[in-house]
Amino acid sequence: MPVRRAAERSLSVGLAACVALAALAPASPAAAAVKGAAPGGFEVESSAVVAASPASVYAMLGRPGEWWAPAHTYSHDARNLTLALRAGGCFCERLPTTGGSVEHLRVVYADPGRMLRLQGGLGPLQGEGVAGSLTVTLKAVPQGTEIVMNYIVGGYLRADDANLAPIVDRVLAEQLARLAARLRRRR
């Protein structure tokens, strides 16, 4: 039982941190929504349109240290993040103070300028019995590129999926808003 209680405390602390950080997140991009939540999983989606080419957006996805929120990293420094834009590539983080590292997600599909799909559990989901699929689709539109970020999570969660989905939605919407803002500054 002590191991279970420790795991429950760890999840509670992680979820509480996500709730607190989500409350500080800026307004979401053009659209963000919990598309569905049920026992065993949820789906969230955010979208934005940026005045940049799909190739430029895709390239920026590979530089998360320039746009990911530092508060949503283990090292509290987004410059420690890397993302290799190829199948098998790691969305990883260096932990310089300990010499450690974190694999956040793994690339399973990379189609430059069109789509990037990664699998894994972000944040506190990493310690749960879940599978997650984060798909970023890019579509050329007259204004530039429409970016759609969709994250589907399923499996066993020790927390209430319905309460967790809006938190994950806000955190991912914040990342998309930061990506869009970074692309705007680049012009």
N, C-alpha and C positions, 0 to 999 in steps of 0.2 A: 503493500500500500504506500510506503513512503515514496517510491519511484513514481507512482501514479499521481500522488499529490504534488510532487515536484513538477511533473509534466503539466498538470493542470495550472499550477502557479505560473509556470513559464508561458503557457498559452495566454493566461489572463493578463500578464504583464505585457506580452506582445500585442494583444488585442487592445488593451488600454492605451498603449503607445500609438497604435494605428488610429484609434478614435481621437486622441488628442491631436495628432498630426493632421488628420483629415479636417478637423475643425479649423485649422489654420490655413488650409489649402485655398488658393485664389479661386475666383469664379471659374467654372468649367469652360472648356472650349465650346464651339458652336453647338454641340449636342453631346450629352452624356446620359446614360440610362442603365438601370438594372433591367436587363431584358427578361430575366426569369430567375426565380429562386425557389428551391424545393428541398425537402430533406435529401441530403446527399449531394447537393451541388448548386451552382448558380452560374449566370452568364451576365457580363457587363460589357458595355460598348460605348466608346467615345469617338467623335469625329470632328474634324476641323478642315478648313480649306486654307491653304497657304499659297502665297504668290511665289512659288518656286517650282522648278521642274521635278518630276518624279525621280530622276536620277540624283538631283541635289538632296531631296528628302531622304532617299535611300542611303546616300553617303553619310548624311548627318546621323541617321539611326546608328551607324557604326561608330559614332563618337559620343556615347552617352555621358562621358565626363564633362561635355560642354553644355548639357541641358537637363540631366536628371537631377532631381532635388536632393541635395546633400542630406537632408533630414531623413530620407528614405534609403539610407545606406547604413551598413554596419560600422563603417569607419568614419561616418559623418563628413566624408569628403568625396564628392562625385568624381574627382580627378582620379580616384583609384579604380573606377569602372572601365572595363573594356568589353567590346562586343565584336567577335569575329564573324563577318557576314558571309558564312559558308556553312553548308550542312556539317554538323558536328561541332560548329563553332560555339564558344562559350561566352555567355554574358556573365562575366566574372568580376570579382572585386578583390583587390589586394588589401590585406590588413597589415599596414606597415608597422604598427606598434608591437605586433606579436609575431610577425613573419608568416602569418596565416593567410588563408584565402577563402572565398565563398563562391560557389557556382550558383548563381541565381536562376538561370535558365539555360537551355541548350538549343541551338538552332537545328531544326529538322527540315526546313524548306527555305531556300534562299533563291529568289528570282529577282535580280537587280531591277529596280525601278518599278516593280509590280507588287511583290509580296515578300514578307518575312514572317516565318512561323517558328515560334520557340515553345519548348515544353518545360514544365516545372512549376514549382510552387514559389510564389513571391512572398517575401517577408515571413510572417508567422505561419503561412501556409506550408512553408518548407518543412516544418516539423510535424505536419499532419499526414494522415494516410490518404492523400489526394493526388490526382493528376491534374495538371493545368495545361491549357493550350492557349498561347497568346499569339494572335494573328494580326499583323499589320498589313493592310492592303492600301495600295497607292493607285490613284486613278487620275489621269490628266483631265482637267476641266478648264473651261475658258479662263478662270481666275488663277490657274496654276495647277495645284494638286490637291485632291481630296484625300485625306488620311483617315482611315477607319481602323481603330484599335479595338479588337474583340478578345475578351479573356473568358474562357470557359473552364470551370473547376468542378470536378466531381470526385467523390470518394467519401471516406469517413472523416468527419470533422468533429472535434470535441466541443465545438462552439455551435451556436445556432446559425445555420447558413443564411437565413433570412436577415439576421442582424449584421452579419459580416459582409454581405454583398454590397450594401451602400457604402461601406467604408472602403472596400477595394475599388469600387467605382470612382469614388472621389480621389483616391490616391493615383489611380491610373489617369483620370481626367487631368489631374495636376501635371503629370508627366507629359501628356500630350500638349497641354497649354504651354509648358516650358519649351517643348520641342518647336512648336509653332512660333513662339516668341524668339527663340534663337535663330530660326530661319529668317524671320523678319529683320533682325539686327544684321544679318549677313549681307543683305542687299545693298 
